[in-house]
């Protein structure tokens, strides 16, 4: 970590000072008409009141220190990421200069307030009635610093208060410089973090960079939401004669909350900090634990029982459908054949939950205690083969509806060709070839009872296979929805010809039902793709990932039936 640890200690100590000072001062941020001020209760003792004024100026200066330090943090982060040696600018005498910059900016901020927008008779009289109305305080009972931007002349015209304009110019120069540095180096850091996983091959490197990226985004959002926007709005709108009295109390809250909220992304996103916070590890290797030890007891039993009930229901529904389609009288058409085959991957997934996921989780097995080969085979069958096979069948359903509506009398060349059978066989062969790669060691898709979820093995081969499968699912889903849009358009504008009105209505109703079924099934799998690709990454909490990975997986394939 180098000097980064001292930088963070420096900022942590400052944040403690900031928060302690905020408690002592107990400030009110207040805006009225063309004025914006920070005020506190005045002590009856003149000597104490002088100290209070110094503390108030110091508290205001903390804002200048905070936004400057935050910009330095982003510069350091980028220098460390780019790995070009510029991190050496944070060593030796240079490091002392970096530490001095926030103090200098805070001092400039405080002096600007003291000399240009300090206590004046004109500002006091302007605020007197409003402070009495809002806080039931006389002006002799408060100490304040604040900008009074416009004065009203005897002829009714507005005149700019030059001292307030100078103070605002100094403060906005510091703010603009800070936010420009944050945005510039934040963008460079984001681009660098996006490229780093291509350089490192270990799962640890990829995971760490993903965590750093999330922390970076949140650490950029927090000061923008709690400092730059509210305080910037508070300072600039009165200059345009916009009355924001009702916003004042909210600005006071944001100003106080920021130092407490700022370190939270590190605590809850970076694994090492989160584990330390939970008092696990204590600097030693973290023991492998089953899901029951990592989840809250109530949620663990909810997860286990819900998976058991849904897997029983899903297995029963899909087995029943398979039986009914198989025993159906008469020759099955293409749509019915695809529906028959589609029950198989649904059943495989539900059955895998029933006979594998639920039992090994309930028996408190850890990942290393499971037989690797058996886990890999079940994972490849349920987590890869069935998962990929379903979109292939789904696009076949959509294509079938498209073909029937656009070519109601068939295409002469294809009339003697068993298109549906060929489509199903080709789908099975393609999916089986792709997923057979997962049977190799380090390439598998496995169930991890430690985290109650299916996952790739976390090695280059399995990660690459997962990307290939995901890319195939995306392209197939896109194709399926294209066919659905074209089919829907045809159903809306097509008129039945060559048959009576009753027969036309019967056929349209039948086609609409089949089309609706196909669209709903496509939407279900689209929801699962979004859950398994994006939403689960929004939190590292086990319960959150269970909902969007495991529970979503079993529910979607049950609802599909």
C-alpha positions in Angstrom: 0.0 0.0 0.0 3.0 2.3 0.4 2.1 5.9 1.4 -1.6 5.2 0.7 -2.1 4.0 4.2 -0.7 7.3 5.6 -3.0 9.2 3.2 -6.0 7.3 4.5 -4.9 7.7 8.1 -4.5 11.4 7.5 -8.0 11.7 6.0 -9.5 9.5 8.8 -8.0 11.7 11.5 -9.3 14.7 9.6 -12.8 13.2 9.4 -12.8 12.5 13.1 -11.8 16.2 13.7 -14.5 17.4 11.2 -17.2 15.3 12.9 -16.1 16.3 16.4 -16.0 20.0 15.4 -19.5 19.6 13.9 -20.8 18.2 17.2 -19.2 21.1 19.2 -20.4 23.9 16.9 -23.9 22.5 16.2 -24.3 24.6 13.1 -27.4 25.7 11.2 -27.0 26.1 7.4 -29.6 28.8 6.5 -30.6 30.6 3.3 -32.9 33.5 2.9 -33.6 35.6 -0.2 -30.2 36.5 -1.6 -28.2 35.4 1.4 -26.6 32.1 2.5 -25.1 31.7 5.9 -23.8 29.3 8.5 -24.7 30.2 12.1 -24.5 28.8 15.7 -25.8 29.8 19.1 -23.6 32.4 20.8 -22.3 32.1 24.3 -23.0 34.8 26.8 -19.3 35.1 27.5 -17.4 37.3 25.1 -14.2 35.3 25.3 -16.1 32.0 24.6 -17.9 33.8 21.7 -14.6 34.6 20.1 -13.5 31.0 20.3 -16.9 30.0 18.9 -16.3 32.2 15.9 -12.9 30.6 15.3 -14.5 27.2 15.5 -17.2 28.2 13.0 -14.6 29.4 10.5 -12.7 26.1 11.0 -15.8 24.1 10.3 -16.3 26.0 7.1 -12.7 25.5 6.2 -13.2 21.7 6.6 -15.3 21.8 3.4 -12.4 23.2 1.4 -10.1 20.5 3.0 -12.5 17.7 2.2 -13.1 18.4 -1.4 -9.4 18.9 -2.0 -8.4 15.8 -0.2 -10.9 13.8 -2.2 -9.4 15.0 -5.5 -5.9 14.0 -4.2 -7.3 10.5 -3.4 -8.4 10.1 -7.1 -5.0 11.2 -8.4 -3.2 8.7 -6.2 -5.6 5.9 -7.2 -4.9 6.6 -10.9 -1.1 6.8 -10.5 -1.2 3.4 -8.6 -3.4 1.8 -11.3 -1.5 3.0 -14.4 1.8 1.4 -13.1 4.1 3.9 -14.9 6.2 5.0 -11.9 4.3 8.2 -11.3 3.3 6.9 -7.9 6.8 8.0 -6.8 5.4 11.5 -6.8 3.7 10.5 -3.5 7.1 9.6 -1.9 9.5 11.7 0.3 9.2 15.5 0.1 6.5 15.3 -2.6 4.2 13.4 -0.1 4.5 16.3 2.4 3.4 18.7 -0.4 0.4 16.5 -1.1 -0.5 16.5 2.6 -0.2 20.3 2.7 -2.4 21.1 -0.3 -5.7 20.4 1.6 -4.6 22.5 4.5 -3.7 25.4 2.2 -7.1 25.1 0.4 -8.9 25.0 3.7 -7.0 28.0 4.9 -7.9 30.0 1.8 -11.5 29.0 2.2 -11.6 30.1 5.8 -9.8 33.4 5.2 -12.1 34.2 2.3 -15.1 33.8 4.6 -13.5 35.8 7.4 -12.5 38.8 5.3 -15.2 39.0 2.7 -18.4 37.5 4.2 -18.0 37.9 8.0 -20.3 39.6 10.4 -21.6 43.0 9.1 -24.4 45.3 10.2 -26.1 45.1 6.8 -26.2 41.3 6.7 -27.4 41.2 10.4 -30.3 43.5 9.7 -31.2 41.5 6.5 -31.3 38.2 8.5 -32.8 39.5 11.8 -36.5 38.9 11.1 -36.0 35.6 9.3 -33.8 34.1 12.0 -36.3 35.0 14.7 -39.1 33.4 12.6 -37.3 30.1 11.9 -35.2 29.6 15.1 -36.8 32.0 17.6 -33.4 33.6 18.1 -32.3 37.2 18.3 -29.3 38.1 16.2 -27.4 39.0 19.4 -27.7 35.3 20.3 -26.1 33.9 17.2 -22.7 33.9 15.5 -22.6 33.6 11.8 -20.6 33.9 8.6 -22.5 34.3 5.3 -22.7 35.8 1.9 -25.3 38.6 1.2 -25.1 38.8 -2.6 -27.5 41.7 -3.5 -28.5 44.9 -1.7 -31.6 46.9 -2.5 -30.9 50.6 -3.1 -33.3 53.4 -2.2 -34.5 53.6 -5.8 -35.5 49.9 -5.7 -32.6 48.7 -7.9 -30.5 45.7 -6.9 -26.7 46.2 -6.5 -24.2 43.3 -6.3 -22.2 43.1 -3.0 -18.6 43.0 -4.3 -17.2 41.3 -1.2 -19.7 38.5 -1.4 -18.9 38.1 -5.1 -15.2 37.8 -4.4 -15.7 35.2 -1.7 -18.0 33.2 -4.0 -15.4 33.4 -6.8 -12.7 32.0 -4.5 -14.9 29.2 -3.2 -16.1 28.2 -6.6 -12.6 28.2 -8.0 -11.6 25.7 -5.3 -14.7 23.6 -5.9 -14.4 23.7 -9.7 -10.8 22.7 -9.6 -11.6 19.8 -7.2 -14.5 18.4 -9.2 -12.6 18.7 -12.5 -9.7 16.7 -11.0 -12.2 14.1 -9.6 -14.0 13.7 -13.0 -10.8 13.6 -15.0 -8.9 11.1 -12.9 -12.1 9.2 -12.1 -12.6 8.6 -15.8 -9.0 7.6 -16.3 -9.2 5.2 -13.3 -12.4 3.7 -14.7 -10.8 3.1 -18.1 -7.7 1.6 -16.4 -9.7 -0.7 -14.2 -11.7 -1.9 -17.2 -8.4 -2.9 -18.9 -6.7 -4.5 -15.9 -8.6 -7.7 -15.9 -7.3 -8.4 -19.4 -3.8 -8.2 -18.1 -4.2 -10.5 -15.0 -5.4 -14.0 -15.3 -6.1 -14.9 -11.7 -9.7 -14.9 -10.3 -8.4 -12.9 -7.3 -7.1 -10.1 -9.6 -10.4 -9.9 -11.5 -12.4 -9.9 -8.3 -10.3 -7.3 -6.6 -10.4 -4.9 -9.6 -14.2 -5.3 -9.8 -14.4 -4.4 -6.1 -12.1 -1.4 -6.6 -14.3 -0.3 -9.5 -17.5 -0.5 -7.4 -15.8 1.3 -4.5 -14.5 4.0 -6.9 -18.0 4.6 -8.3 -19.6 4.9 -4.9 -16.8 7.0 -3.5 -17.4 9.4 -6.4 -21.2 9.5 -5.9 -21.1 10.1 -2.2 -19.3 13.5 -2.1 -21.2 14.6 -5.2 -24.5 13.8 -3.6 -23.6 14.9 0.0 -21.2 17.8 -0.6 -20.8 19.2 -4.1 -24.5 19.3 -5.1 -26.2 20.4 -1.9 -23.5 22.9 -0.7 -23.0 24.1 -4.3 -26.7 24.6 -4.7 -26.9 26.4 -1.3 -24.1 28.8 -2.2 -25.0 29.6 -5.8 -28.8 29.9 -6.0 -29.1 32.9 -3.6 -26.8 34.7 -5.9 -29.6 34.4 -8.5 -32.2 35.6 -6.0 -33.7 32.1 -5.7 -35.1 31.6 -2.2 -34.1 28.1 -0.8 -35.1 28.4 2.8 -36.8 25.1 2.9 -33.6 23.4 1.5 -31.5 24.7 4.4 -32.1 22.0 6.9 -31.4 19.3 4.4 -28.1 20.9 3.5 -27.2 20.9 7.3 -27.9 17.2 7.4 -25.9 16.4 4.3 -22.9 18.4 5.6 -22.9 16.5 8.9 -23.5 13.0 7.4 -20.8 13.0 4.8 -17.8 12.1 6.9 -19.7 9.1 8.4 -20.9 7.8 5.0 -17.7 8.3 3.0 -15.8 5.2 4.3 -18.7 2.8 4.0 -18.0 1.7 0.4 -14.6 0.4 1.5 -16.1 -1.4 4.5 -18.9 -3.2 2.5 -17.4 -3.7 -1.0 -13.7 -4.6 -0.4 -13.6 -8.2 0.8 -10.7 -7.8 3.3 -12.4 -4.8 5.0 -15.8 -6.5 5.1 -14.4 -9.7 6.6 -12.5 -7.7 9.2 -15.6 -5.8 10.0 -17.5 -9.0 10.6 -14.6 -10.2 12.9 -13.9 -13.1 10.6 -10.3 -14.2 9.7 -8.4 -12.0 12.1 -5.5 -12.0 9.7 -5.5 -15.8 9.2 -6.9 -18.0 6.4 -10.7 -17.8 6.4 -12.1 -21.3 7.1 -14.5 -22.8 4.5 -18.0 -22.6 5.9 -21.3 -23.9 4.6 -24.2 -21.6 3.7 -25.9 -22.2 7.1 -22.9 -20.5 8.8 -22.8 -17.5 6.4 -26.5 -16.8 6.2 -28.8 -15.5 8.9 -30.6 -18.6 10.3 -34.1 -17.3 9.3 -33.1 -16.5 5.8 -31.2 -19.8 5.4 -34.3 -21.9 6.3 -36.4 -19.7 4.0 -33.9 -20.3 1.1 -33.8 -24.0 1.7 -37.5 -24.6 2.1 -38.4 -22.3 -0.9 -35.9 -24.2 -3.1 -37.4 -27.6 -1.9 -41.0 -26.6 -2.5 -40.4 -24.9 -5.9 -38.2 -27.8 -7.2 -40.8 -30.3 -6.2 -43.5 -28.3 -7.9 -41.4 -27.6 -11.0 -40.3 -31.2 -11.4 -44.0 -32.3 -11.1 -45.3 -29.8 -13.6 -42.7 -30.4 -16.3 -42.9 -34.2 -15.9 -46.7 -34.0 -16.2 -46.4 -31.8 -19.3 -43.9 -34.2 -20.9 -46.3 -37.1 -20.3 -49.3 -35.3 -21.7 -47.5 -34.1 -24.8 -46.1 -37.6 -25.4 -49.5 -39.3 -25.0 -51.4 -36.7 -27.1 -53.7 -38.3 -29.7 -53.0 -37.7 -33.4 -49.8 -36.5 -35.1 -48.0 -33.7 -33.3 -47.3 -30.6 -35.2 -44.0 -28.7 -35.0 -45.1 -26.4 -32.2 -46.2 -29.3 -30.0 -42.9 -31.2 -30.7 -40.8 -28.3 -29.5 -43.0 -27.9 -26.4 -42.5 -31.6 -25.7 -38.7 -31.3 -25.9 -38.7 -28.0 -23.9 -40.0 -29.7 -20.8 -36.8 -31.8 -20.6 -34.3 -29.0 -19.7 -36.9 -27.5 -17.4 -37.2 -30.9 -15.6 -33.5 -31.5 -15.5 -32.9 -28.1 -13.7 -35.8 -28.6 -11.2 -34.7 -32.2 -10.6 -31.1 -31.1 -10.0 -32.2 -28.7 -7.3 -34.4 -31.4 -5.7 -31.8 -34.2 -5.7 -28.5 -32.2 -5.4 -28.8 -28.6 -4.4 -31.3 -29.0 -1.5 -29.8 -32.2 0.0 -26.1 -31.1 0.0 -27.0 -27.7 1.4 -29.3 -29.1 4.1 -26.5 -31.6 5.1 -24.0 -28.6 5.6 -21.5 -29.8 3.0 -18.9 -27.4 1.9 -17.7 -27.1 -1.6 -14.4 -29.0 -1.0 -16.4 -31.9 0.6 -18.4 -32.6 -2.5 -17.2 -35.2 -5.0 -15.7 -33.0 -7.7 -16.5 -35.2 -10.7 -20.2 -35.7 -9.8 -20.6 -32.0 -9.0 -19.0 -31.1 -12.4 -21.3 -33.5 -14.3 -24.5 -32.3 -12.6 -23.3 -28.7 -13.1 -22.6 -29.2 -16.8 -26.0 -31.0 -17.3 -28.2 -28.6 -15.3 -26.2 -25.4 -15.1 -24.8 -25.4 -18.7 -26.6 -27.9 -21.0 -30.2 -27.3 -19.9 -29.6 -23.6 -19.4 -28.3 -23.2 -23.0 -30.6 -25.7 -24.6 -33.7 -23.8 -23.5 -33.0 -20.6 -25.5 -32.3 -22.7 -28.6 -35.8 -24.3 -28.2 -37.3 -20.9 -27.5 -36.0 -19.4 -30.8 -37.4 -22.5 -32.5 -40.8 -21.7 -31.0 -40.7 -18.1 -32.2 -39.5 -19.2 -35.7 -42.3 -21.7 -35.9 -44.9 -19.0 -35.2 -43.3 -16.7 -37.7 -43.3 -19.5 -40.4 -47.0 -20.4 -39.9 -48.2 -16.8 -40.1 -46.0 -15.6 -43.0 -46.2 -18.9 -45.0 -49.6 -20.4 -44.1 -49.5 -22.8 -47.0 -45.8 -23.7 -46.4 -42.8 -23.4 -48.6 -42.7 -26.0 -51.4 -39.1 -26.9 -50.9 -39.5 -27.5 -47.2 -42.8 -29.4 -47.2 -41.1 -32.8 -47.3 -38.2 -31.8 -45.0 -38.8 -32.5 -41.2 -37.6 -28.9 -40.3 -38.7 -29.2 -36.6 -36.9 -32.5 -36.1 -33.8 -31.2 -37.7 -33.9 -28.0 -35.6 -34.2 -30.0 -32.4 -31.4 -32.5 -33.3 -29.1 -29.6 -34.3 -29.8 -27.8 -31.1 -29.0 -30.8 -29.0 -25.7 -31.4 -31.0 -24.6 -27.8 -30.7 -25.4 -27.4 -27.0 -23.8 -30.8 -26.2 -20.6 -29.9 -28.1 -20.3 -26.6 -26.3 -21.1 -27.9 -22.8 -18.9 -31.0 -23.2 -15.9 -28.6 -22.7 -17.2 -28.1 -19.1 -16.5 -31.8 -18.3 -12.8 -31.1 -18.3 -11.2 -30.2 -15.0 -11.0 -26.4 -14.3 -13.6 -25.8 -17.0 -16.8 -26.9 -15.2 -19.9 -25.2 -14.0 -20.5 -26.4 -10.4 -22.8 -25.9 -7.5 -21.2 -24.2 -4.5 -23.0 -25.0 -1.2 -20.8 -22.4 0.6 -22.7 -19.6 -1.1 -25.9 -21.5 -2.1 -25.4 -20.8 -5.9 -24.2 -22.3 -9.2 -21.0 -20.7 -10.5 -18.1 -21.3 -12.9 -15.0 -22.7 -11.2 -13.4 -19.3 -11.3 -10.4 -20.4 -13.5 -9.6 -19.1 -17.0 -11.1 -22.1 -18.9 -14.4 -22.0 -17.0 -14.6 -18.2 -17.2 -14.1 -18.3 -21.0 -16.7 -21.0 -21.4 -19.2 -19.0 -19.3 -18.6 -16.0 -21.6 -19.2 -18.1 -24.8 -22.4 -19.5 -23.3 -23.6 -16.0 -22.3 -22.8 -14.6 -25.8 -24.7 -17.5 -27.4 -27.7 -16.9 -25.1 -27.7 -13.1 -25.9 -27.6 -13.7 -29.7 -30.3 -16.4 -29.6 -32.6 -14.3 -27.3 -32.2 -11.3 -29.7 -33.1 -13.5 -32.7 -36.1 -14.9 -30.8 -37.4 -11.5 -30.0 -37.0 -10.3 -33.6 -39.2 -13.2 -34.7 -41.7 -12.3 -32.0 -41.9 -8.7 -33.2 -42.5 -9.7 -36.8 -45.1 -12.3 -35.7 -46.9 -9.7 -33.5 -47.0 -7.2 -36.4 -48.4 -9.9 -38.7 -51.1 -10.8 -36.2 -52.1 -7.1 -35.9 -52.5 -6.4 -39.6 -53.2 -9.8 -41.2 -56.7 -10.5 -42.4 -57.8 -14.1 -42.8 -58.9 -14.9 -46.3 -60.4 -18.0 -48.0 -62.4 -19.0 -44.9 -65.6 -18.0 -43.1 -65.5 -15.4 -40.2 -66.0 -18.0 -37.5 -63.1 -20.2 -38.7 -60.9 -17.1 -39.1 -61.7 -16.0 -35.5 -60.9 -19.5 -34.2 -57.5 -19.6 -36.0 -56.6 -16.1 -34.9 -57.4 -16.9 -31.3 -55.3 -20.1 -31.5 -52.4 -18.3 -33.0 -52.6 -15.5 -30.5 -52.5 -18.0 -27.6 -49.4 -19.7 -29.1 -47.7 -16.3 -29.8 -48.5 -15.1 -26.2 -47.0 -18.3 -24.8 -43.8 -17.8 -26.8 -43.5 -14.2 -25.8 -44.0 -14.8 -22.1 -41.4 -17.6 -22.1 -39.0 -15.3 -23.9 -39.6 -12.6 -21.3 -39.1 -15.1 -18.4 -35.6 -16.1 -19.7 -34.8 -12.4 -20.4 -35.5 -11.7 -16.8 -33.3 -14.5 -15.7 -30.4 -13.3 -18.0 -30.7 -9.8 -16.5 -30.7 -11.2 -12.9 -27.8 -13.6 -13.5 -25.6 -11.2 -15.4 -26.2 -7.7 -13.9 -28.5 -7.5 -10.9 -26.7 -10.0 -8.6 -23.5 -8.0 -8.9 -25.1 -4.9 -7.2 -24.4 -6.3 -3.8 -21.9 -8.8 -2.2 -24.5 -9.8 0.4 -25.2 -13.6 0.3 -28.9 -13.2 0.7 -29.1 -10.7 -2.2 -27.1 -13.0 -4.5 -29.2 -16.0 -3.6 -32.4 -14.1 -4.6 -31.1 -13.0 -8.0 -29.0 -16.1 -8.9 -30.3 -19.3 -7.2 -34.0 -18.5 -6.5 -34.5 -16.7 -9.8 -33.0 -19.7 -11.6 -35.4 -22.3 -10.2 -38.4 -20.0 -10.3 -38.0 -19.1 -14.0 -37.7 -22.8 -15.1 -40.7 -23.7 -13.0 -42.8 -20.9 -14.4 -41.7 -21.8 -17.9 -43.7 -25.1 -17.5 
